[in-house]
Amino acid sequence: MALNNAYDMRPLRHETVVGAGAQLALLSLLGTAIGLGPAGWLTGLAFGIVTWSVLIPALRRSWLGSFGAANRVTLARATLVGGVTALVADSVASPPPVTLLVALTAVALILDAVDGKVARATGTSTPLGARFDMEVDAVLILVLSIYVAGSLGPWVLLIGAMRYAFVAAARVLPWLRAPLPPSTARKTVAALQGIVLLVAGAGILPTVPEFAVVLFALGALIWSFGRDIRWLWRVRDEQPA
C-alpha cells in the first residue's frame, strides 16, 4: 500500500489531459474547416472518451515514471486517428474532403514508423507502449476498412475486423494468448494494410486495380494470421497452464 501511495500519477495525467485537449482542438479545427456534422462530432468525442478511459487505468497499472517520447508520438497518432474516425463517420451524411482524410491518414501511418524507432533509440520500450501502438493501428485499419467498404463492398470489413476476431477467439481459446515470436513478415503485412486502404480511399486507382490490390492485402492478412495461429497451435502444449 505504501508503494501505491508513493506513486505519483500527476505527470502522466498531465500528458493525457494534453492529449484530450489536442483531440478536441483537432475536432474543432475540422468543424471550422469543413463543417463537421453531428455524426462526426459524436464519433470523434466517443473515440476520445474511450481512448482516455482505457489509457489512464493502463498507465496506472504500468507504474511508468514518465509518459516517454515514443508514447507521445503514439498519442499524436491516436489524435489523428480520432480525426480520421470523425471524418469517416461524417461521410455517412456527405462525402468527406478526400484530401484532408488522406493527409491525416498519411501522417498517422508515417508516425507509425517513428514511435518504435524512438522507443528503441531512447531505451523506453515498454509492454504498454507496444500495446498502445498496436491498438491505435488496429483502430485506424478498422476505420479505413469501413470507409473503403463503402465503395468496394462489405468484404473489405474483414481487414479491419480480423484482429478483433482473433482477440475474441483468444478469450475462448487460451492457447491463442501465447506471445508470438518477432516476425518481419507480420510487420510488413500489417503495414501493407494501411497503405493499401489509404490508396483505395484516395480513389487514385481505377475500380478493377483498386479491387485487386485490396483483395491482395486481405489475402496477405489471412496468410499472416493463419501462419501465426498454426505456430500457436504447434506450441500450445509447451505453454504454462
N, C-alpha and C positions, 0 to 999 in steps of 0.2 A: 504493500500500500504506500509505503514511503517513496518508493521509486515512482509510482504513478503521480504522487503529489509533486515530485521534483521535476517531472517532465513538463516543459513549457511549450504549449501549442501555439502561443500567440504569434510567433513569426510565420508559422505555416498558415494560420488563419488569415494573416495579412495577405499572403500570396493568393489564397483562394478568393478573398474579397476583391483584390485587384483583378483576378480572372473573371469574376462575376461582373465587375464593372466594365471590363473590356467587351464581354458578351453583350451587355445592354447597349454599350456605345456602338457596336457594330450593327445591332438590330436597328438602333435609332438612325444610323447613317443610311442603312438600306431603306428604312421607312421614308427618309427625307429624299433620297436619290431616286427611288423608283415607286414610292407609294406602296410599301409593303402592306398587304391586306391582312385581315384578321387571322386567316389560317396560318400565314407566315409568322405573324407576331406570336400567336399562341403556341405554335410548334417550336419556335425559337426559344421562347421563355421556358417551355416544358423541357427542352433539351438542357438548358442551363440549370434548371432546378434539379433534374435527375443527375446531372454531372456532379454538382456540388454535394448533393445528398449522398452520393456514393463515395466521392473522393475524400471528403472530410473524415468520415469514420475510418477509411482505409489509411489515411495519413496518421490518424491517432494510433491505430494498431501497429503501424510501421516503426514508430519511435524514431523517426528521422529528426536529426538536429537542424537540417536545412532543407528547403524545397529543392535546391540544386538547379544548376543551369540547364541540364538536359530536361528536367521536368518542366522548366519554364518554356522551353521550346515546344514540348508536347502540349502544354496548356495553351500556347498560342495556336497550335494546330487544332485543338479542341474548339477554340473560339471560332476559327474559320469554318470548321465542320458545322458548328451551330448556325453560321450564316448560310452555308450551303443547304442545310436541312430546312431552314426557313424559306429559302428560295424555291426549293422543290415542293414544299407544302403549298406555297402560294401559286405554283404552276397549275394546280387543280382548277383554279378560277381563271387564270390568264397566263399565257406563256411568259416565262421569266426572261430577263435580258441574258441571252446566252453568253455574251462576252463576259459579263460580271460573274456568272456561275462558273464559267471555265477558269477565270482568273483566280477566284477564291479556291477552287479545287486544285489548280496547278500549284499554287503556293503551298497548300496543305500537303500535297504529295512531295514537293521539293523538301519541305521541312521534315518529312518522314525519313529522309536520308541524312538529316542533320542531327536529330536528337540522340540517336545511337552513337554517332561519332563523338558528340560532345560528352556523353556519359563515359565512353571509354577513354577519351583524352583527359578528362578530369578525375578519373577513378571514382566516379559516383554512380556506377551501375548498381541498381537495386531491383529486387523482385517487383516492388511496387511500380518502379519506373517502367520496367518491361511490360507489366500488365496494363498500365495506363496507356502506353504506346499501342499495345495490341487492341485494346478496346476502342480507342479513337479510330484506328484503321478499320476495325470491323463496322463501326457506325457509318463511316464515310462510304465504304463499299456498299453497305445496305442501302443508303440513301441514293447513291448513284445508280444502283440497280433498279430502284423504284422509278427513278426518272427515265432511264433508258427503256424500261419495260413499257412505258407509255407509247413508244414508237415501234419497238421490235416485238413486243408481246410479253405476256406474263412469265414465260420460261426464263427470262433474264433474272427474275427474282431469286432463282436458285443460287446465283452467285452470291447475293447478299445474305441469303438465309442459311447457307451451308455451315458456316461456323457455329451459328446459333443452334442448328440441328445437332451438331457434334457435341456442343456443351450440354444440351438437353439429354442426349443419349448417354453422356458420361455420368449423369445423375443416377441413371438406372444401371449402367454397366461400369462398375468401379475400375476395371482394368483399362478403360479409356482415359483415366485421370493420371496415369503414369507420365512422368516427364519424357519428352521426346529428345533425341539427340539433335544437336545443331545440324542444319541442312541448308546449303546454299540453294539447292533446287526449290525447297519450300519457300524460302525468302523471295526467290526470283518469281515464282508463280504468284505469290501474294502481291508483289509489286506490279506484276503484269495486269492484275485485275483492275487496279485503279487507273493505270494508263489507258487500257483498252476502253473502260467505261467513260473516261474523260474524252477520248477521241470520239466515241459514239455519241456522247451527249453534246459535243460541239457541232455535230452534224456536218463534218467536213468530208465525209465519205459517201459515195452512192449507197443506196439501201442494201444491195447484194453484198458488196465487200464489207460493209458495216456489220451485217448479219453474220458473215463468215468469221470476222475477227472476234466478235463477242462469243460466238459458238466455240471457237478455238480456245478462248480464255476459260470458258466454262469447262471444256474437256480437260484442260490442263489442271484446273482446280479439282475436278473429280479424281484425276490421276493422283494428285498430291495428297488429298485426303485418304484415298484408297491405299496408297503406299504407307502412310503413317498408321492407319488402322491395322493394316496387315502386320506391321512391325510390332505394334502394341499387343496384337493377338499372339504373336510368336513368343513374346517375353512375359506374357500375363502370369505364368506360374512362378516367375522369378521375383515378382513384386511382393513386398511385405503385405501380410493380411491386414 
